[in-house]
C-alpha cells in the first residue's frame, strides 16, 4: 500500500512538473480572479431580488448574462485562434472592476435608473465573459501532448477550490464589517482587487501577437461563417447530437437552481449571510473530486450515470419543495444537488467528446456552451415566473418532474447514443 501511495505522489508530481510555467501562471491568475465570484455567486440572486422585489424580474435580469453569453459562445472559439489570447484575457479582467462598480452603484440609484444600470451591466458582463473561452483555448494550446488531463485537472481543481474557499472568506468579512442581507452590494466590490491582481499575474505571460479584435471578429463571422458551420456540424450528427445537447440543457437547469433559487429559498428560511456561505462551501465541496467522478462515468457508462444522477436530483428537489421549515433536510438535499452536478458534469462533457468527430471539436464546444447559456436563460425565467406566481416551493417541484422525465428518456434510449470519433 505504501508503494501505491508513493507511486501516486510521484506520478502527480511528475505530471505537474511537465505543465509549462505559462499555463501554471495563467491558472494561478484565474484562481485569484475566481475567488471574487466565489464570494459573490452565493448572493447574487439575492442582490438582484433586493433591487427588483419580484422573482420573475429577478430571473429576467439574472438571465440577461446567459442570453448574451449564448450569442458570443458560438464565435468565441474560432476567435481565440486569431487574437493574442493573453492580451485579450488581461484586458477583459481589467474591465471587471468597472463591472463591480456598476453593480455596486445600483442600490444607491433611483429605482428606474438602478434598473437601467443593472440591465446594461448584465449585458456588459455577458460580453466580457467571452474571455473564458479564450483563456481555456490558451491552456489547450500550451498543454504538452499526453498531459492535457493533468493540465485541465489542475485548472478545474483550482477553479472549484475557489468556490469552497471563497464562501468561507465571506464569514470574517461579514463579522468585521457587520454586513447583512440588506447591504450585500458591498461584497460585489471584491471584483475590483481580485480582478486587477489576477490580470496583473496573467499579463506576465508572453504570447504571440494576433490580429486586431475587430479584424478577427469580421473574419470569424463574415469570411469563416463559423456560426453557420457549427449548426451544419450539429445537423450532421443527427439525433445523437441534439439529444446530447438536451442532456446538457437539463444539467444546466440543476446548476441554475443551485446558484439562483437555492439562495432565494435560503433567505425565505431566514438564513443569514454566514449560513448561506457555509451552505455553498458544502455544495461545492464535491467538485474537488471531479477526477474520481469522471472515472466513475467511464466505468459504469456515461448515459447510466447521467440517468441515475437525474433521478437522485429529482428526489432532492422534491424534498426541498416539501420542506416548509429550516432543517437539516434542506442542507442535505442542497448538498446532494452539489454531488449530482459534480457527477453529471464530467459524464456529459465526456459524452460530448465521444459523439463528436475530432475535426469538429471546436464547433461542438461552442454549440455546447451556447446550449448551456440558453438553458440558463430559459431556466431562470421559468424559475422566476413560477416562484412569483405560486411561491418558492413550486419551481422545485416542477423541475423535479421535468428532470425525472429526462432521466427516464435518457435511460430508455441510451443504446442509441453511439460513439462517433
CORJO-V397370 format. One record per residue. PHI is phi in whole degrees, 0 to 359 (* if undefined). Layout:
PHI
PHI
This chain:
*
300
294
295
296
296
295
297
297
298
293
298
298
295
297
294
294
285
291
303
301
300
292
297
297
298
297
293
298
293
301
297
297
292
306
299
286
296
284
274
308
298
240
291
294
294
301
294
293
300
279
270
57
208
295
292
295
301
298
296
292
299
284
302
301
292
290
292
300
296
292
271
293
297
275
297
297
291
296
299
281
248
248
284
296
291
298
296
297
297
299
300
290
286
275
295
302
298
299
300
294
296
301
300
285
305
295
269
265
300
307
293
298
298
292
295
296
296
300
288
296
293
296
300
300
297
287
288
292
300
297
300
295
293
289
291
296
297
297
297
295
268
292
294
302
86
237
295
295
296
295
288
298
296
297
292
297
297
298
288
298
302
280
266
286
299
301
287
295
299
301
295
298
298
291
287
261
55
278
214
296
275
228
289
300
294
294
292
291
300
298
290
291
293
291
295
296
299
295
295
296
290
295
283
279
276
215
298
295
239
283
295
299
298
294
295
298
298
296
295
277
271
278
283
48
296
295
296
295
297
290
293
298
295
297
294
288
72
305
297
292
296
294
295
295
295
299
300
300
284
299
294
300
296
298
293
301
295
274
257
270
303
299
295
293
298
297
296
267
69
282
261
298
292
296
292
299
297
300
285
298
293
299
275
304
299
293
290
250
301
299
298
292
295
297
299
296
293
283
259
95
299
296
297
298
295
298
295
299
298
298
294
299
298
295
297
296
297
300
296
299
260
267
270
218
296
204
298
301
298
296
294
297
295
297
298
300
299
299
296
297
297
281
288
305
294
293
293
299
295
296
300
296
298
273
263
303
307
289
249
304
296
297
292
298
298
295
296
296
297
298
298
293
296
300
301
295
297
296
292
296
293
299
295
296
295
294
290
277
233
101
292
282
297
302
299
291
298
288
299
293
297
288
295
297
294
298
297
295
301
292
292
244
300
291
275
276
270
281
230
247
